[in-house]
């Protein structure tokens, strides 16, 4: 069938269950869900707003997804009205876009004849339950029931999630071909991304500002410690009973410290030292610091073998972000599509341009029910492709 856009709905359609439930969404569903306060009439609430081949999405699906995403945005934007406004400004289109892309994938999974083994769903439920630290099956079912979910609906959500992953693996990741030469080229061309900053091995003693000594005596004691750090290695020989008398700290082993991580005054002092040298007393937090530079490792590029897995993951994600929109466009061109997006979601196909995540399919939360649906876009206004 050639790609179409129509205002008519084919009669032989089957309703797809609401798309996949991510782990983050499951946590919200279990912890925050409550029934809708004002159920819409069946004629309004079950309007079909999207058909892709034989997969459909109703207004009810959209409202549930929208409310979950809005809840998350409000939670993350608490106390920041500007961030809240920005997060809600394109939410309808972003939600509609996610539903659109997920339905494309699920339709493709059906065309491919993909099947999910029930044992895979069992394993995923158990993994999520453990991550959520829910001890028993009864507690898990109780918390699902409190959110208006059942084990059966959760299993269906996970089944669809796995189907989408299968399609992605087969059709998108199979397009990504990375050889070792590709990874080495990234390593050679961007050495700044694989730098080990200069490291300094340090130890210090602090003459405490609240140790009861006059400023002149603190300075004198600092100079004595400077000499001892140069010649002695054992803490007892350097500090003696001064720590016990709360005049100084003990001998503090700072280990390897990255350049730039110290107090600016201490950084400036260490920068002047050669390995084996000790700084004069330096005024910093807590008193006078006397720092011993034991060794220094200059800035260096990590060896390729140590970073090749990191480069592979980064390049794979970059190429995935490039290939995914192309793939979804190809699916769209081969699909029968009818779209009547709710008001505010008309530009849902542009959601890639606004996605905060590399993967727009994982950028949104899944359904959760709230006590109030006032912020949900108008239920009875929409537009049809091609009209």
Buried (B, 14 or more C-beta within 10 A) or exposed (E): EEEEEBEEEEEEBEBBEBBBBBEEBBBBBBEBBEEBEEEBEEEEBEBBBBBBBBBBBBBBBBBBBBBBBBBBBEEEBEEEEEEBEEBBEBBBBBBBBBBBBBBBBBBBBBEEEBEBEEEEBEEBBEEBBEEBEBEEEEEBBEBBEBBBBEEEBBBBBBBBBBBBBBBBEEBBBEEBEEEEEBBEEBBEEEEEBBEEEBBBBBBBBBBBBEBEBEEEEBBBBBBBBBEBBEEBEEBEEBBEEBBEEEBBBBBBEBEEBEBEEBEEEBBEBBEEBEEEBBBBBBBBEEBBBBBBBBEBEEEEBBEBEEBBEBBBEBBEEEBBBEBBBEBBEEBBEBBBBBBBBBEBBBBBBEBBEBBEEEEBBBBBBBBBBBEEBEEBBEBEEBBBBEE
